[in-house]
Amino acid sequence: MRIKGMLRAAGVMAAAVVVAVATATGAHADGGDLWTDDGDPGGKLSFNSDGDKTKVCDEQADGWSAIGYVINPNGNTRYKIRARGDGNCNERSADDGGRYNLADGTKYTFRICLDHDGAGTGDDRFCDNHKWRA
């Protein structure tokens, strides 16, 4: 009887290890959605670490454009993406190479804002930030 109990306990422990490993490997993907902070969000940024896909969408026909930033850990802007016009989106990914291919495991700051004049002159408004791991 004692051997059966030990075998049963060993089986339960083995199953727990398998579940823990499966959960850990599936938890690698990072990302999500981020909206501008205006009352009726006019800009959206989506990030998926699988392929470093960053997408920026202008959610409203209001004369403002959505601008998204990917910021390196040192605070320097790595790149920006602009979308103008209700429902229009622009996307970048690791497939575009160069600065769009983010270093795996590194945390980047993602920022979404609305830009009124579209000139990128730094008059961004209603910004929101989030950090995600590539």
Chimera marker file (.cmm) of the C-alpha trace (Angstrom):
<marker_set name="trace">
<marker id="1" x="0.000" y="0.000" z="0.000" r="1" g="1" b="0" radius="0.5"/>
<marker id="2" x="2.792" y="2.358" z="0.799" r="1" g="1" b="0" radius="0.5"/>
<marker id="3" x="4.313" y="1.882" z="-2.697" r="1" g="1" b="0" radius="0.5"/>
<marker id="4" x="0.950" y="2.633" z="-4.375" r="1" g="1" b="0" radius="0.5"/>
<marker id="5" x="0.664" y="5.875" z="-2.393" r="1" g="1" b="0" radius="0.5"/>
<marker id="6" x="4.192" y="6.899" z="-3.355" r="1" g="1" b="0" radius="0.5"/>
<marker id="7" x="3.536" y="6.140" z="-7.030" r="1" g="1" b="0" radius="0.5"/>
<marker id="8" x="0.295" y="8.108" z="-6.941" r="1" g="1" b="0" radius="0.5"/>
<marker id="9" x="2.059" y="11.097" z="-5.329" r="1" g="1" b="0" radius="0.5"/>
<marker id="10" x="4.842" y="10.902" z="-7.933" r="1" g="1" b="0" radius="0.5"/>
<marker id="11" x="2.246" y="10.916" z="-10.715" r="1" g="1" b="0" radius="0.5"/>
<marker id="12" x="0.534" y="13.993" z="-9.284" r="1" g="1" b="0" radius="0.5"/>
<marker id="13" x="3.870" y="15.789" z="-8.983" r="1" g="1" b="0" radius="0.5"/>
<marker id="14" x="4.820" y="14.913" z="-12.567" r="1" g="1" b="0" radius="0.5"/>
<marker id="15" x="1.498" y="16.280" z="-13.823" r="1" g="1" b="0" radius="0.5"/>
<marker id="16" x="2.058" y="19.507" z="-11.867" r="1" g="1" b="0" radius="0.5"/>
<marker id="17" x="5.492" y="19.929" z="-13.466" r="1" g="1" b="0" radius="0.5"/>
<marker id="18" x="4.032" y="19.435" z="-16.957" r="1" g="1" b="0" radius="0.5"/>
<marker id="19" x="1.325" y="22.065" z="-16.277" r="1" g="1" b="0" radius="0.5"/>
<marker id="20" x="3.896" y="24.528" z="-14.895" r="1" g="1" b="0" radius="0.5"/>
<marker id="21" x="6.194" y="24.148" z="-17.920" r="1" g="1" b="0" radius="0.5"/>
<marker id="22" x="3.309" y="24.487" z="-20.386" r="1" g="1" b="0" radius="0.5"/>
<marker id="23" x="2.089" y="27.631" z="-18.615" r="1" g="1" b="0" radius="0.5"/>
<marker id="24" x="5.554" y="29.193" z="-18.512" r="1" g="1" b="0" radius="0.5"/>
<marker id="25" x="6.236" y="28.682" z="-22.205" r="1" g="1" b="0" radius="0.5"/>
<marker id="26" x="2.822" y="30.024" z="-23.207" r="1" g="1" b="0" radius="0.5"/>
<marker id="27" x="3.244" y="33.183" z="-21.113" r="1" g="1" b="0" radius="0.5"/>
<marker id="28" x="6.010" y="34.610" z="-23.315" r="1" g="1" b="0" radius="0.5"/>
<marker id="29" x="3.738" y="36.663" z="-25.579" r="1" g="1" b="0" radius="0.5"/>
<marker id="30" x="3.331" y="40.253" z="-24.383" r="1" g="1" b="0" radius="0.5"/>
<marker id="31" x="1.264" y="43.137" z="-25.669" r="1" g="1" b="0" radius="0.5"/>
<marker id="32" x="-2.212" y="44.540" z="-25.804" r="1" g="1" b="0" radius="0.5"/>
<marker id="33" x="-4.127" y="47.694" z="-26.681" r="1" g="1" b="0" radius="0.5"/>
<marker id="34" x="-3.630" y="51.283" z="-25.587" r="1" g="1" b="0" radius="0.5"/>
<marker id="35" x="-5.994" y="54.237" z="-26.207" r="1" g="1" b="0" radius="0.5"/>
<marker id="36" x="-5.580" y="57.994" z="-26.061" r="1" g="1" b="0" radius="0.5"/>
<marker id="37" x="-6.818" y="59.676" z="-22.872" r="1" g="1" b="0" radius="0.5"/>
<marker id="38" x="-9.459" y="61.955" z="-24.432" r="1" g="1" b="0" radius="0.5"/>
<marker id="39" x="-13.093" y="61.536" z="-23.379" r="1" g="1" b="0" radius="0.5"/>
<marker id="40" x="-13.961" y="59.487" z="-26.476" r="1" g="1" b="0" radius="0.5"/>
<marker id="41" x="-10.620" y="57.895" z="-27.428" r="1" g="1" b="0" radius="0.5"/>
<marker id="42" x="-9.605" y="58.939" z="-30.935" r="1" g="1" b="0" radius="0.5"/>
<marker id="43" x="-6.373" y="56.954" z="-31.173" r="1" g="1" b="0" radius="0.5"/>
<marker id="44" x="-5.450" y="53.338" z="-30.551" r="1" g="1" b="0" radius="0.5"/>
<marker id="45" x="-2.114" y="51.500" z="-30.465" r="1" g="1" b="0" radius="0.5"/>
<marker id="46" x="-1.936" y="47.702" z="-30.491" r="1" g="1" b="0" radius="0.5"/>
<marker id="47" x="1.220" y="45.675" z="-29.852" r="1" g="1" b="0" radius="0.5"/>
<marker id="48" x="1.894" y="41.955" z="-30.219" r="1" g="1" b="0" radius="0.5"/>
<marker id="49" x="5.361" y="40.745" z="-29.270" r="1" g="1" b="0" radius="0.5"/>
<marker id="50" x="4.994" y="37.800" z="-31.645" r="1" g="1" b="0" radius="0.5"/>
<marker id="51" x="6.561" y="39.452" z="-34.690" r="1" g="1" b="0" radius="0.5"/>
<marker id="52" x="6.924" y="42.838" z="-32.956" r="1" g="1" b="0" radius="0.5"/>
<marker id="53" x="3.666" y="44.013" z="-34.559" r="1" g="1" b="0" radius="0.5"/>
<marker id="54" x="2.760" y="47.593" z="-33.687" r="1" g="1" b="0" radius="0.5"/>
<marker id="55" x="-0.414" y="49.073" z="-35.167" r="1" g="1" b="0" radius="0.5"/>
<marker id="56" x="-1.750" y="52.623" z="-34.806" r="1" g="1" b="0" radius="0.5"/>
<marker id="57" x="-5.320" y="53.559" z="-35.773" r="1" g="1" b="0" radius="0.5"/>
<marker id="58" x="-7.163" y="56.862" z="-36.020" r="1" g="1" b="0" radius="0.5"/>
<marker id="59" x="-10.535" y="56.051" z="-34.491" r="1" g="1" b="0" radius="0.5"/>
<marker id="60" x="-12.466" y="59.260" z="-35.330" r="1" g="1" b="0" radius="0.5"/>
<marker id="61" x="-13.039" y="61.745" z="-38.164" r="1" g="1" b="0" radius="0.5"/>
<marker id="62" x="-12.178" y="64.773" z="-36.021" r="1" g="1" b="0" radius="0.5"/>
<marker id="63" x="-9.257" y="66.457" z="-37.784" r="1" g="1" b="0" radius="0.5"/>
<marker id="64" x="-6.727" y="64.946" z="-35.393" r="1" g="1" b="0" radius="0.5"/>
<marker id="65" x="-4.335" y="62.155" z="-36.326" r="1" g="1" b="0" radius="0.5"/>
<marker id="66" x="-3.163" y="59.322" z="-34.093" r="1" g="1" b="0" radius="0.5"/>
<marker id="67" x="0.557" y="59.008" z="-33.543" r="1" g="1" b="0" radius="0.5"/>
<marker id="68" x="2.224" y="56.090" z="-31.804" r="1" g="1" b="0" radius="0.5"/>
<marker id="69" x="5.751" y="55.935" z="-30.475" r="1" g="1" b="0" radius="0.5"/>
<marker id="70" x="7.988" y="53.009" z="-29.587" r="1" g="1" b="0" radius="0.5"/>
<marker id="71" x="10.565" y="54.223" z="-27.077" r="1" g="1" b="0" radius="0.5"/>
<marker id="72" x="13.820" y="52.465" z="-26.188" r="1" g="1" b="0" radius="0.5"/>
<marker id="73" x="14.628" y="51.691" z="-22.531" r="1" g="1" b="0" radius="0.5"/>
<marker id="74" x="17.053" y="54.669" z="-22.525" r="1" g="1" b="0" radius="0.5"/>
<marker id="75" x="14.177" y="57.063" z="-23.388" r="1" g="1" b="0" radius="0.5"/>
<marker id="76" x="15.058" y="57.700" z="-27.043" r="1" g="1" b="0" radius="0.5"/>
<marker id="77" x="12.302" y="57.309" z="-29.617" r="1" g="1" b="0" radius="0.5"/>
<marker id="78" x="12.979" y="54.199" z="-31.678" r="1" g="1" b="0" radius="0.5"/>
<marker id="79" x="10.272" y="54.943" z="-34.255" r="1" g="1" b="0" radius="0.5"/>
<marker id="80" x="6.829" y="56.480" z="-34.669" r="1" g="1" b="0" radius="0.5"/>
<marker id="81" x="3.753" y="55.527" z="-36.661" r="1" g="1" b="0" radius="0.5"/>
<marker id="82" x="1.051" y="57.972" z="-37.768" r="1" g="1" b="0" radius="0.5"/>
<marker id="83" x="-2.522" y="57.238" z="-38.863" r="1" g="1" b="0" radius="0.5"/>
<marker id="84" x="-4.820" y="59.970" z="-40.180" r="1" g="1" b="0" radius="0.5"/>
<marker id="85" x="-8.499" y="59.761" z="-41.043" r="1" g="1" b="0" radius="0.5"/>
<marker id="86" x="-11.352" y="57.888" z="-39.420" r="1" g="1" b="0" radius="0.5"/>
<marker id="87" x="-10.684" y="54.148" z="-39.434" r="1" g="1" b="0" radius="0.5"/>
<marker id="88" x="-7.247" y="54.387" z="-41.055" r="1" g="1" b="0" radius="0.5"/>
<marker id="89" x="-4.414" y="52.335" z="-39.568" r="1" g="1" b="0" radius="0.5"/>
<marker id="90" x="-0.689" y="51.893" z="-40.155" r="1" g="1" b="0" radius="0.5"/>
<marker id="91" x="1.377" y="48.959" z="-38.972" r="1" g="1" b="0" radius="0.5"/>
<marker id="92" x="5.035" y="48.025" z="-38.570" r="1" g="1" b="0" radius="0.5"/>
<marker id="93" x="6.591" y="44.708" z="-37.618" r="1" g="1" b="0" radius="0.5"/>
<marker id="94" x="9.895" y="42.855" z="-37.331" r="1" g="1" b="0" radius="0.5"/>
<marker id="95" x="9.416" y="41.839" z="-40.973" r="1" g="1" b="0" radius="0.5"/>
<marker id="96" x="10.141" y="45.487" z="-41.893" r="1" g="1" b="0" radius="0.5"/>
<marker id="97" x="13.654" y="45.009" z="-40.450" r="1" g="1" b="0" radius="0.5"/>
<marker id="98" x="15.999" y="47.560" z="-38.905" r="1" g="1" b="0" radius="0.5"/>
<marker id="99" x="14.552" y="49.610" z="-36.074" r="1" g="1" b="0" radius="0.5"/>
<marker id="100" x="11.209" y="47.769" z="-36.308" r="1" g="1" b="0" radius="0.5"/>
<marker id="101" x="12.820" y="44.478" z="-35.217" r="1" g="1" b="0" radius="0.5"/>
<marker id="102" x="12.770" y="44.823" z="-31.420" r="1" g="1" b="0" radius="0.5"/>
<marker id="103" x="15.229" y="43.022" z="-29.149" r="1" g="1" b="0" radius="0.5"/>
<marker id="104" x="13.566" y="39.952" z="-27.626" r="1" g="1" b="0" radius="0.5"/>
<marker id="105" x="13.012" y="40.194" z="-23.875" r="1" g="1" b="0" radius="0.5"/>
<marker id="106" x="13.533" y="43.975" z="-23.780" r="1" g="1" b="0" radius="0.5"/>
<marker id="107" x="10.841" y="46.233" z="-22.279" r="1" g="1" b="0" radius="0.5"/>
<marker id="108" x="9.870" y="49.144" z="-24.506" r="1" g="1" b="0" radius="0.5"/>
<marker id="109" x="7.550" y="52.049" z="-23.744" r="1" g="1" b="0" radius="0.5"/>
<marker id="110" x="4.632" y="52.373" z="-26.145" r="1" g="1" b="0" radius="0.5"/>
<marker id="111" x="2.924" y="55.769" z="-26.357" r="1" g="1" b="0" radius="0.5"/>
<marker id="112" x="-0.238" y="56.797" z="-28.212" r="1" g="1" b="0" radius="0.5"/>
<marker id="113" x="-1.227" y="60.448" z="-28.704" r="1" g="1" b="0" radius="0.5"/>
<marker id="114" x="-3.397" y="62.698" z="-30.832" r="1" g="1" b="0" radius="0.5"/>
<marker id="115" x="-1.678" y="65.278" z="-33.039" r="1" g="1" b="0" radius="0.5"/>
<marker id="116" x="-3.768" y="68.250" z="-34.197" r="1" g="1" b="0" radius="0.5"/>
<marker id="117" x="-1.672" y="69.793" z="-36.964" r="1" g="1" b="0" radius="0.5"/>
<marker id="118" x="-0.222" y="66.542" z="-38.326" r="1" g="1" b="0" radius="0.5"/>
<marker id="119" x="3.208" y="68.117" z="-38.617" r="1" g="1" b="0" radius="0.5"/>
<marker id="120" x="4.804" y="66.163" z="-35.774" r="1" g="1" b="0" radius="0.5"/>
<marker id="121" x="5.808" y="69.417" z="-34.113" r="1" g="1" b="0" radius="0.5"/>
<marker id="122" x="5.425" y="68.057" z="-30.608" r="1" g="1" b="0" radius="0.5"/>
<marker id="123" x="1.902" y="69.369" z="-29.982" r="1" g="1" b="0" radius="0.5"/>
<marker id="124" x="0.732" y="65.886" z="-28.975" r="1" g="1" b="0" radius="0.5"/>
<marker id="125" x="-2.289" y="65.701" z="-26.683" r="1" g="1" b="0" radius="0.5"/>
<marker id="126" x="-4.225" y="63.068" z="-24.727" r="1" g="1" b="0" radius="0.5"/>
<marker id="127" x="-1.209" y="60.724" z="-24.531" r="1" g="1" b="0" radius="0.5"/>
<marker id="128" x="-1.080" y="57.395" z="-22.719" r="1" g="1" b="0" radius="0.5"/>
<marker id="129" x="1.884" y="55.044" z="-22.172" r="1" g="1" b="0" radius="0.5"/>
<marker id="130" x="2.449" y="51.407" z="-21.377" r="1" g="1" b="0" radius="0.5"/>
<marker id="131" x="5.504" y="49.154" z="-21.172" r="1" g="1" b="0" radius="0.5"/>
<marker id="132" x="5.523" y="45.812" z="-22.943" r="1" g="1" b="0" radius="0.5"/>
<marker id="133" x="8.266" y="43.255" z="-23.426" r="1" g="1" b="0" radius="0.5"/>
<marker id="134" x="9.255" y="42.405" z="-27.011" r="1" g="1" b="0" radius="0.5"/>
<link id1="1" id2="2" r="1" g="1" b="0" radius="0.2"/>
<link id1="2" id2="3" r="1" g="1" b="0" radius="0.2"/>
<link id1="3" id2="4" r="1" g="1" b="0" radius="0.2"/>
<link id1="4" id2="5" r="1" g="1" b="0" radius="0.2"/>
<link id1="5" id2="6" r="1" g="1" b="0" radius="0.2"/>
<link id1="6" id2="7" r="1" g="1" b="0" radius="0.2"/>
<link id1="7" id2="8" r="1" g="1" b="0" radius="0.2"/>
<link id1="8" id2="9" r="1" g="1" b="0" radius="0.2"/>
<link id1="9" id2="10" r="1" g="1" b="0" radius="0.2"/>
<link id1="10" id2="11" r="1" g="1" b="0" radius="0.2"/>
<link id1="11" id2="12" r="1" g="1" b="0" radius="0.2"/>
<link id1="12" id2="13" r="1" g="1" b="0" radius="0.2"/>
<link id1="13" id2="14" r="1" g="1" b="0" radius="0.2"/>
<link id1="14" id2="15" r="1" g="1" b="0" radius="0.2"/>
<link id1="15" id2="16" r="1" g="1" b="0" radius="0.2"/>
<link id1="16" id2="17" r="1" g="1" b="0" radius="0.2"/>
<link id1="17" id2="18" r="1" g="1" b="0" radius="0.2"/>
<link id1="18" id2="19" r="1" g="1" b="0" radius="0.2"/>
<link id1="19" id2="20" r="1" g="1" b="0" radius="0.2"/>
<link id1="20" id2="21" r="1" g="1" b="0" radius="0.2"/>
<link id1="21" id2="22" r="1" g="1" b="0" radius="0.2"/>
<link id1="22" id2="23" r="1" g="1" b="0" radius="0.2"/>
<link id1="23" id2="24" r="1" g="1" b="0" radius="0.2"/>
<link id1="24" id2="25" r="1" g="1" b="0" radius="0.2"/>
<link id1="25" id2="26" r="1" g="1" b="0" radius="0.2"/>
<link id1="26" id2="27" r="1" g="1" b="0" radius="0.2"/>
<link id1="27" id2="28" r="1" g="1" b="0" radius="0.2"/>
<link id1="28" id2="29" r="1" g="1" b="0" radius="0.2"/>
<link id1="29" id2="30" r="1" g="1" b="0" radius="0.2"/>
<link id1="30" id2="31" r="1" g="1" b="0" radius="0.2"/>
<link id1="31" id2="32" r="1" g="1" b="0" radius="0.2"/>
<link id1="32" id2="33" r="1" g="1" b="0" radius="0.2"/>
<link id1="33" id2="34" r="1" g="1" b="0" radius="0.2"/>
<link id1="34" id2="35" r="1" g="1" b="0" radius="0.2"/>
<link id1="35" id2="36" r="1" g="1" b="0" radius="0.2"/>
<link id1="36" id2="37" r="1" g="1" b="0" radius="0.2"/>
<link id1="37" id2="38" r="1" g="1" b="0" radius="0.2"/>
<link id1="38" id2="39" r="1" g="1" b="0" radius="0.2"/>
<link id1="39" id2="40" r="1" g="1" b="0" radius="0.2"/>
<link id1="40" id2="41" r="1" g="1" b="0" radius="0.2"/>
<link id1="41" id2="42" r="1" g="1" b="0" radius="0.2"/>
<link id1="42" id2="43" r="1" g="1" b="0" radius="0.2"/>
<link id1="43" id2="44" r="1" g="1" b="0" radius="0.2"/>
<link id1="44" id2="45" r="1" g="1" b="0" radius="0.2"/>
<link id1="45" id2="46" r="1" g="1" b="0" radius="0.2"/>
<link id1="46" id2="47" r="1" g="1" b="0" radius="0.2"/>
<link id1="47" id2="48" r="1" g="1" b="0" radius="0.2"/>
<link id1="48" id2="49" r="1" g="1" b="0" radius="0.2"/>
<link id1="49" id2="50" r="1" g="1" b="0" radius="0.2"/>
<link id1="50" id2="51" r="1" g="1" b="0" radius="0.2"/>
<link id1="51" id2="52" r="1" g="1" b="0" radius="0.2"/>
<link id1="52" id2="53" r="1" g="1" b="0" radius="0.2"/>
<link id1="53" id2="54" r="1" g="1" b="0" radius="0.2"/>
<link id1="54" id2="55" r="1" g="1" b="0" radius="0.2"/>
<link id1="55" id2="56" r="1" g="1" b="0" radius="0.2"/>
<link id1="56" id2="57" r="1" g="1" b="0" radius="0.2"/>
<link id1="57" id2="58" r="1" g="1" b="0" radius="0.2"/>
<link id1="58" id2="59" r="1" g="1" b="0" radius="0.2"/>
<link id1="59" id2="60" r="1" g="1" b="0" radius="0.2"/>
<link id1="60" id2="61" r="1" g="1" b="0" radius="0.2"/>
<link id1="61" id2="62" r="1" g="1" b="0" radius="0.2"/>
<link id1="62" id2="63" r="1" g="1" b="0" radius="0.2"/>
<link id1="63" id2="64" r="1" g="1" b="0" radius="0.2"/>
<link id1="64" id2="65" r="1" g="1" b="0" radius="0.2"/>
<link id1="65" id2="66" r="1" g="1" b="0" radius="0.2"/>
<link id1="66" id2="67" r="1" g="1" b="0" radius="0.2"/>
<link id1="67" id2="68" r="1" g="1" b="0" radius="0.2"/>
<link id1="68" id2="69" r="1" g="1" b="0" radius="0.2"/>
<link id1="69" id2="70" r="1" g="1" b="0" radius="0.2"/>
<link id1="70" id2="71" r="1" g="1" b="0" radius="0.2"/>
<link id1="71" id2="72" r="1" g="1" b="0" radius="0.2"/>
<link id1="72" id2="73" r="1" g="1" b="0" radius="0.2"/>
<link id1="73" id2="74" r="1" g="1" b="0" radius="0.2"/>
<link id1="74" id2="75" r="1" g="1" b="0" radius="0.2"/>
<link id1="75" id2="76" r="1" g="1" b="0" radius="0.2"/>
<link id1="76" id2="77" r="1" g="1" b="0" radius="0.2"/>
<link id1="77" id2="78" r="1" g="1" b="0" radius="0.2"/>
<link id1="78" id2="79" r="1" g="1" b="0" radius="0.2"/>
<link id1="79" id2="80" r="1" g="1" b="0" radius="0.2"/>
<link id1="80" id2="81" r="1" g="1" b="0" radius="0.2"/>
<link id1="81" id2="82" r="1" g="1" b="0" radius="0.2"/>
<link id1="82" id2="83" r="1" g="1" b="0" radius="0.2"/>
<link id1="83" id2="84" r="1" g="1" b="0" radius="0.2"/>
<link id1="84" id2="85" r="1" g="1" b="0" radius="0.2"/>
<link id1="85" id2="86" r="1" g="1" b="0" radius="0.2"/>
<link id1="86" id2="87" r="1" g="1" b="0" radius="0.2"/>
<link id1="87" id2="88" r="1" g="1" b="0" radius="0.2"/>
<link id1="88" id2="89" r="1" g="1" b="0" radius="0.2"/>
<link id1="89" id2="90" r="1" g="1" b="0" radius="0.2"/>
<link id1="90" id2="91" r="1" g="1" b="0" radius="0.2"/>
<link id1="91" id2="92" r="1" g="1" b="0" radius="0.2"/>
<link id1="92" id2="93" r="1" g="1" b="0" radius="0.2"/>
<link id1="93" id2="94" r="1" g="1" b="0" radius="0.2"/>
<link id1="94" id2="95" r="1" g="1" b="0" radius="0.2"/>
<link id1="95" id2="96" r="1" g="1" b="0" radius="0.2"/>
<link id1="96" id2="97" r="1" g="1" b="0" radius="0.2"/>
<link id1="97" id2="98" r="1" g="1" b="0" radius="0.2"/>
<link id1="98" id2="99" r="1" g="1" b="0" radius="0.2"/>
<link id1="99" id2="100" r="1" g="1" b="0" radius="0.2"/>
<link id1="100" id2="101" r="1" g="1" b="0" radius="0.2"/>
<link id1="101" id2="102" r="1" g="1" b="0" radius="0.2"/>
<link id1="102" id2="103" r="1" g="1" b="0" radius="0.2"/>
<link id1="103" id2="104" r="1" g="1" b="0" radius="0.2"/>
<link id1="104" id2="105" r="1" g="1" b="0" radius="0.2"/>
<link id1="105" id2="106" r="1" g="1" b="0" radius="0.2"/>
<link id1="106" id2="107" r="1" g="1" b="0" radius="0.2"/>
<link id1="107" id2="108" r="1" g="1" b="0" radius="0.2"/>
<link id1="108" id2="109" r="1" g="1" b="0" radius="0.2"/>
<link id1="109" id2="110" r="1" g="1" b="0" radius="0.2"/>
<link id1="110" id2="111" r="1" g="1" b="0" radius="0.2"/>
<link id1="111" id2="112" r="1" g="1" b="0" radius="0.2"/>
<link id1="112" id2="113" r="1" g="1" b="0" radius="0.2"/>
<link id1="113" id2="114" r="1" g="1" b="0" radius="0.2"/>
<link id1="114" id2="115" r="1" g="1" b="0" radius="0.2"/>
<link id1="115" id2="116" r="1" g="1" b="0" radius="0.2"/>
<link id1="116" id2="117" r="1" g="1" b="0" radius="0.2"/>
<link id1="117" id2="118" r="1" g="1" b="0" radius="0.2"/>
<link id1="118" id2="119" r="1" g="1" b="0" radius="0.2"/>
<link id1="119" id2="120" r="1" g="1" b="0" radius="0.2"/>
<link id1="120" id2="121" r="1" g="1" b="0" radius="0.2"/>
<link id1="121" id2="122" r="1" g="1" b="0" radius="0.2"/>
<link id1="122" id2="123" r="1" g="1" b="0" radius="0.2"/>
<link id1="123" id2="124" r="1" g="1" b="0" radius="0.2"/>
<link id1="124" id2="125" r="1" g="1" b="0" radius="0.2"/>
<link id1="125" id2="126" r="1" g="1" b="0" radius="0.2"/>
<link id1="126" id2="127" r="1" g="1" b="0" radius="0.2"/>
<link id1="127" id2="128" r="1" g="1" b="0" radius="0.2"/>
<link id1="128" id2="129" r="1" g="1" b="0" radius="0.2"/>
<link id1="129" id2="130" r="1" g="1" b="0" radius="0.2"/>
<link id1="130" id2="131" r="1" g="1" b="0" radius="0.2"/>
<link id1="131" id2="132" r="1" g="1" b="0" radius="0.2"/>
<link id1="132" id2="133" r="1" g="1" b="0" radius="0.2"/>
<link id1="133" id2="134" r="1" g="1" b="0" radius="0.2"/>
</marker_set>
